[in-house]
Amino acid sequence: MTILIGYDVESSGLSLTEDYPVQVSLVLREHTNGHCMDYPLIDNMLCNPGKPIDQGAAAVHGITDAMVANAPPAWEVVEYAAQMAAYYAQGRESYLVGFNSNNFDVPMANNILQRQAFTLPHIDVLRFARFYFPEVRGLMGGKTLGELHQVFLNRTLEGAHGAQADVIGTLDLLRAMQV
């Protein structure tokens, strides 16, 4: 049985060193005998980045300073996500899965914790798509999760830029691209 642990953050901005998560989702997907089952471990948990959310970022994900004012600190939520991933991966073939996560989500987690947050082998689905399907890179831009959903799943990604929708969308995209 293979375990995929999807991880996504929505953040206060685009800087890996100056911005922090405002929303975190973690979904465990079990693959057994050709079937998959999703178990949300952290479902769109809001977290306080400790700084104002950039207006451009808020326009994308819809999360405001008022929404995160009383949420737990971002570092605490990221630490919890890292612990949950490690716990559920114990003793099983497991992979952390994200979209553009080698360049954004994982480095942001590492930065906020000041250490390697996740110790699982990691699959960045955007890199996977670009490596195995280089022709897709130019098709409709081929850069966003929503665009790749259209190409590989022939459907719109509902709820894009919500961490939970992005995690499940990423896991679905990886399954659709299996080579």
Beta strands, then each sheet from edge to edge (+ up, - down):
strand 1: 2-11
strand 2: 21-32
strand 3: 35-46
strand 4: 93-98
strand 5: 122-124
sheet 1: 3+ 2- 1+ 4+ 5+
end
